[in-house]
Amino acid sequence: MRLLVLGGTGFVGGAVVAEAVRRGWSVTVFNRGLHGGTPRGVHRLRGDRTTPDGLAALAGGGWDLVVDTWDGAPRAVRDAARALSHAVPHYVYVSSASVYAEPVAPGSDETARVVEAAADAVDGDYPRLKAGAERAAVQVYGERALLVRAGLILGPGEDIGRLPWWLHRVARGGDVLAPGPRDLPVQYVDVRDLAAWLLDQGAAGLGGAYDVVGRSGHTTMGGLLDAVVAVTGSDAVLRWTDPAPILAAGVEPWNDLPIWIPAGHPYRWMQERNVTRAYAAGLVCRPVAETVADTWRWLREVGRVPARAGRPARAPVGLDPAREAALLATVAPR
């Protein structure tokens, strides 16, 4: 199988490349050549898809499958798809659940309404960028386009730092503000399971939109944080605290306390997607303990969360230690 990855050095793109190499596929990556590296044997083409003639390096090539992880202007996806339409029979675009138009009902699936977006747009917020790029891929490839709407993605290489923040925080030990309830379902996908699924289904010629994330409740906040404590070998004590006082103190779910989205929150739907379609199409998700252990192993090797390849810097996630200490003393007293 001849694979072309547009990008290939970031979190998801890197996992796709690594999985394809593991399978023995012939892999080519196309990017600006400014960030990251690639495994031995991967062919690298250079170009900037946002500039005139920036796709020239793709001319004359031929591949069986293309995977595109772009999250910028939809026009760049449109242009790439047009350039590859006669060179690659199937286009996989890694999208996001963020494309759904609010309000989104918990338990909804791929039939939920998507935000309005244009295939030739040059700017917009994240949901519209992803939705416009989806439209661009379908505009050119039709039913030969696979739209992979990922949810929360965890695993080795994570460049946002949600699970790494919890690992570092628990490794420091002491009392840890643990947002309850312990049995709150968490929905995510390991990046390696995401990569394996999209390569399997891309190679099989699957088309259409799929929410590719594990089932809600594949783990819980308790299961996740217990795994973090176990793998770090920390003496940390998880101080489980009801959501109400945490929220009343101005703590932002998802950002201040990564991964956590309590019941009743406007974005709770992000961890309650109906993923029947993806599982019917072969999605398999590994245990949370494996994701946590492998992320901790990787994190100790690299030392810190890497910069996001070719993307603007994001605000750091996680509570400042002084703020956490104050919250422990007020909302989670012993």
C-alpha positions as CSV (number, residue, x, y, z in Angstrom):
1,M,0.0,0.0,0.0
2,R,1.4,3.4,-1.0
3,L,0.4,6.1,1.5
4,L,0.7,9.8,1.2
5,V,0.4,11.8,4.5
6,L,-0.1,15.6,4.2
7,G,1.7,16.7,7.4
8,G,3.0,13.6,9.1
9,T,5.2,15.1,11.9
10,G,2.6,16.2,14.5
11,F,0.6,14.1,17.0
12,V,-2.0,12.4,14.8
13,G,0.0,12.5,11.6
14,G,3.1,11.1,13.3
15,A,1.0,8.2,14.7
16,V,-0.4,7.5,11.2
17,V,3.1,7.4,9.7
18,A,4.4,5.1,12.4
19,E,1.5,2.7,12.1
20,A,1.9,2.6,8.3
21,V,5.6,1.9,8.6
22,R,4.9,-0.8,11.1
23,R,2.6,-2.4,8.5
24,G,5.4,-2.3,5.9
25,W,3.6,0.2,3.7
26,S,5.4,2.6,1.4
27,V,5.0,6.0,3.1
28,T,5.5,9.5,1.7
29,V,5.0,12.7,3.7
30,F,4.4,16.1,2.3
31,N,5.1,19.1,4.5
32,R,7.3,22.2,4.8
33,G,10.1,20.3,6.4
34,L,10.3,22.7,9.3
35,H,9.2,20.5,12.2
36,G,9.9,17.0,13.5
37,G,11.4,14.0,11.8
38,T,10.1,10.8,10.2
39,P,11.0,7.1,10.6
40,R,13.7,5.6,8.5
41,G,12.6,4.7,5.0
42,V,9.9,7.4,4.8
43,H,10.1,9.6,1.7
44,R,9.7,13.3,2.4
45,L,8.4,15.8,-0.1
46,R,8.6,19.5,0.8
47,G,6.2,22.3,0.0
48,D,3.9,24.9,1.5
49,R,0.4,24.2,0.6
50,T,-0.7,27.7,1.4
51,T,1.5,29.4,-1.3
52,P,1.2,29.6,-5.1
53,D,2.7,26.4,-6.6
54,G,3.2,25.1,-3.1
55,L,1.9,21.7,-4.1
56,A,4.3,21.3,-7.0
57,A,6.2,18.5,-5.3
58,L,3.2,16.3,-5.6
59,A,3.0,16.5,-9.3
60,G,3.6,13.2,-11.1
61,G,3.2,11.1,-8.0
62,G,0.8,8.2,-7.4
63,W,-0.5,6.7,-4.2
64,D,-3.2,4.4,-3.1
65,L,-4.4,6.5,-0.1
66,V,-3.9,10.1,1.2
67,V,-4.4,11.1,4.8
68,D,-4.7,14.8,5.6
69,T,-4.6,16.2,9.1
70,W,-4.9,19.9,8.1
71,D,-6.7,22.3,10.5
72,G,-6.1,25.6,8.7
73,A,-7.9,27.3,5.9
74,P,-10.3,24.9,4.1
75,R,-9.1,26.2,0.7
76,A,-5.8,24.4,1.3
77,V,-7.7,21.1,1.6
78,R,-9.7,21.9,-1.6
79,D,-6.5,22.7,-3.5
80,A,-4.7,19.5,-2.3
81,A,-7.7,17.3,-3.1
82,R,-7.9,18.8,-6.6
83,A,-4.2,18.3,-7.1
84,L,-4.4,14.7,-6.0
85,S,-7.8,13.7,-7.5
86,H,-6.2,11.8,-10.4
87,A,-3.2,10.5,-8.4
88,V,-4.9,9.0,-5.3
89,P,-8.3,7.2,-5.4
90,H,-9.2,7.7,-1.7
91,Y,-9.0,10.8,0.6
92,V,-9.0,10.5,4.4
93,Y,-9.5,13.8,6.2
94,V,-8.9,13.9,10.0
95,S,-11.6,16.2,11.2
96,S,-13.1,16.8,14.7
97,A,-16.3,16.5,16.7
98,S,-16.1,20.3,16.9
99,V,-17.8,20.5,13.6
100,Y,-21.2,20.0,15.2
101,A,-23.4,23.0,15.6
102,E,-24.4,23.9,19.1
103,P,-26.4,23.1,21.0
104,V,-25.4,19.4,20.6
105,A,-27.5,16.7,22.4
106,P,-25.6,14.2,24.4
107,G,-25.9,10.8,22.7
108,S,-26.2,12.2,19.2
109,D,-24.3,10.8,16.3
110,E,-23.0,11.7,12.8
111,T,-26.4,12.9,11.7
112,A,-26.3,15.9,14.0
113,R,-26.2,19.3,12.3
114,V,-22.8,20.6,11.3
115,V,-21.8,24.3,11.4
116,E,-22.1,26.3,8.2
117,A,-18.8,26.6,6.5
118,A,-17.3,27.2,3.0
119,A,-14.9,24.9,1.1
120,D,-13.0,27.9,-0.2
121,A,-12.7,29.8,3.1
122,V,-9.4,31.3,4.1
123,D,-10.1,31.8,7.8
124,G,-12.6,31.1,10.6
125,D,-12.8,29.6,14.0
126,Y,-11.8,26.0,14.6
127,P,-15.2,24.4,14.0
128,R,-15.7,26.2,10.7
129,L,-12.2,25.5,9.6
130,K,-12.7,21.8,10.1
131,A,-16.2,21.8,8.7
132,G,-15.1,23.7,5.6
133,A,-12.3,21.3,5.1
134,E,-14.7,18.4,5.3
135,R,-16.8,20.1,2.6
136,A,-13.8,20.6,0.5
137,A,-12.7,17.0,0.6
138,V,-16.2,15.8,-0.3
139,Q,-16.6,18.5,-3.0
140,V,-13.7,16.9,-4.9
141,Y,-13.8,13.2,-3.8
142,G,-17.5,12.7,-3.1
143,E,-18.1,9.2,-1.6
144,R,-14.4,8.5,-1.9
145,A,-13.7,10.9,1.1
146,L,-13.6,9.5,4.6
147,L,-14.2,12.1,7.3
148,V,-12.8,11.0,10.6
149,R,-14.4,13.1,13.3
150,A,-12.2,12.5,16.3
151,G,-13.0,13.4,19.8
152,L,-10.5,13.7,22.7
153,I,-7.3,12.1,21.5
154,L,-4.8,10.8,24.1
155,G,-1.6,8.8,23.9
156,P,2.1,9.1,23.3
157,G,3.1,12.2,21.4
158,E,0.1,14.3,22.7
159,D,1.1,17.9,21.9
160,I,-1.7,19.7,23.9
161,G,-0.8,18.2,27.2
162,R,-4.0,17.1,28.8
163,L,-3.0,13.6,30.0
164,P,0.7,14.7,30.4
165,W,-0.5,17.4,32.8
166,W,-2.2,14.8,35.0
167,L,0.9,12.6,34.8
168,H,3.3,15.4,35.9
169,R,0.9,16.6,38.6
170,V,0.4,13.2,40.2
171,A,4.1,12.4,39.9
172,R,4.8,15.4,42.1
173,G,2.8,13.7,44.9
174,G,0.9,15.2,47.8
175,D,-2.8,16.0,47.8
176,V,-4.3,16.3,44.3
177,L,-7.6,18.0,43.5
178,A,-9.5,15.2,41.8
179,P,-12.8,16.5,40.1
180,G,-15.7,14.1,40.8
181,P,-17.6,12.1,40.6
182,R,-15.2,9.2,40.4
183,D,-17.5,7.3,38.1
184,L,-18.0,10.1,35.6
185,P,-17.7,8.5,32.1
186,V,-14.8,9.7,30.0
187,Q,-14.8,9.3,26.2
188,Y,-11.5,9.5,24.3
189,V,-9.5,7.5,21.7
190,D,-5.8,6.5,21.8
191,V,-4.1,8.1,18.9
192,R,-2.7,4.7,17.8
193,D,-6.1,3.2,17.7
194,L,-7.3,6.2,15.7
195,A,-4.4,5.7,13.3
196,A,-5.0,2.0,12.9
197,W,-8.7,2.5,12.2
198,L,-8.4,5.2,9.6
199,L,-5.7,3.3,7.8
200,D,-7.8,0.1,7.8
201,Q,-10.9,1.8,6.6
202,G,-9.1,4.1,4.2
203,A,-7.4,1.1,2.5
204,A,-10.9,-0.6,2.3
205,G,-12.3,2.5,0.5
206,L,-14.8,3.5,3.3
207,G,-16.4,6.8,2.8
208,G,-18.6,9.2,4.8
209,A,-18.4,10.8,8.2
210,Y,-17.6,8.8,11.3
211,D,-17.2,9.8,15.0
212,V,-14.0,7.9,15.8
213,V,-13.7,7.9,19.5
214,G,-14.1,5.2,22.2
215,R,-17.4,4.5,23.8
216,S,-18.4,6.9,26.6
217,G,-17.4,5.1,29.8
218,H,-14.5,3.2,28.2
219,T,-13.0,4.6,31.4
220,T,-14.0,7.0,34.1
221,M,-12.3,9.9,35.8
222,G,-11.6,7.5,38.7
223,G,-10.2,4.8,36.3
224,L,-8.1,7.3,34.5
225,L,-6.6,8.9,37.6
226,D,-6.1,5.6,39.4
227,A,-4.1,4.5,36.4
228,V,-2.0,7.7,36.5
229,V,-1.2,7.1,40.2
230,A,-0.3,3.5,39.6
231,V,2.0,4.1,36.6
232,T,3.9,7.0,38.2
233,G,4.4,5.1,41.5
234,S,3.5,8.4,43.2
235,D,2.4,8.8,46.9
236,A,-0.2,11.2,45.6
237,V,-3.6,11.3,47.4
238,L,-6.6,11.9,45.1
239,R,-8.9,14.3,46.9
240,W,-12.2,13.6,45.2
241,T,-14.4,16.7,45.2
242,D,-18.0,17.3,44.0
243,P,-18.2,19.4,40.8
244,A,-20.4,22.2,42.4
245,P,-17.8,23.9,44.6
246,I,-15.1,23.4,42.0
247,L,-17.2,25.2,39.4
248,A,-18.3,27.9,41.9
249,A,-14.6,28.7,42.4
250,G,-14.2,29.6,38.7
251,V,-12.4,26.4,37.6
252,E,-12.8,25.8,33.9
253,P,-13.5,22.1,33.0
254,W,-11.4,20.8,30.2
255,N,-8.7,23.5,30.5
256,D,-8.0,24.1,34.2
257,L,-8.7,20.4,35.0
258,P,-7.9,18.7,31.7
259,I,-10.2,15.9,30.3
260,W,-12.9,16.6,33.0
261,I,-16.3,17.7,31.7
262,P,-18.9,17.4,34.4
263,A,-22.6,16.4,33.9
264,G,-24.7,19.4,32.9
265,H,-21.9,21.3,31.3
266,P,-22.7,22.7,27.8
267,Y,-19.8,20.6,26.3
268,R,-20.7,17.4,28.1
269,W,-21.8,16.0,24.8
270,M,-18.2,15.8,23.8
271,Q,-17.8,12.8,26.1
272,E,-21.2,11.3,25.3
273,R,-21.1,10.7,21.5
274,N,-22.9,7.8,20.0
275,V,-20.1,5.9,18.3
276,T,-22.1,2.8,17.1
277,R,-21.1,3.5,13.5
278,A,-17.3,3.5,14.1
279,Y,-17.5,0.3,16.2
280,A,-19.5,-1.4,13.5
281,A,-16.7,-0.4,11.1
282,G,-14.1,-2.1,13.2
283,L,-12.9,0.4,15.8
284,V,-11.0,-1.3,18.6
285,C,-9.8,0.7,21.7
286,R,-7.1,-0.5,24.0
287,P,-7.4,-0.3,27.9
288,V,-6.9,3.0,29.6
289,A,-4.0,1.6,31.6
290,E,-2.1,0.9,28.4
291,T,-2.6,4.4,27.1
292,V,-1.6,6.0,30.4
293,A,1.5,3.7,30.8
294,D,2.8,4.3,27.3
295,T,2.2,8.1,27.6
296,W,4.2,8.2,30.8
297,R,7.0,6.2,29.2
298,W,7.1,8.6,26.3
299,L,6.9,11.7,28.5
300,R,9.9,10.6,30.6
301,E,11.8,10.1,27.3
302,V,11.0,13.6,25.9
303,G,10.9,15.5,29.2
304,R,8.1,17.8,28.3
305,V,5.2,18.2,25.9
306,P,6.5,19.1,22.4
307,A,5.5,22.3,20.6
308,R,2.6,21.7,18.2
309,A,4.2,21.2,14.8
310,G,3.5,24.1,12.4
311,R,0.6,25.4,14.6
312,P,0.1,28.5,16.7
313,A,0.9,28.1,20.4
314,R,-2.0,27.2,22.7
315,A,-2.6,28.4,26.2
316,P,-1.2,25.9,28.7
317,V,-3.7,23.5,30.3
318,G,-3.9,22.7,34.0
319,L,-4.1,24.4,37.3
320,D,-1.3,26.5,38.7
321,P,0.1,24.8,41.8
322,A,-0.7,27.8,44.1
323,R,-4.3,27.9,42.9
324,E,-4.7,24.2,43.3
325,A,-3.4,24.5,46.9
326,A,-5.9,27.2,47.6
327,L,-8.7,25.2,46.2
328,L,-7.7,22.1,48.2
329,A,-7.9,24.2,51.4
330,T,-11.3,25.7,50.5
331,V,-13.4,23.4,48.3
332,A,-11.8,20.0,49.3
333,P,-10.9,20.3,53.0
334,R,-10.0,17.1,54.8
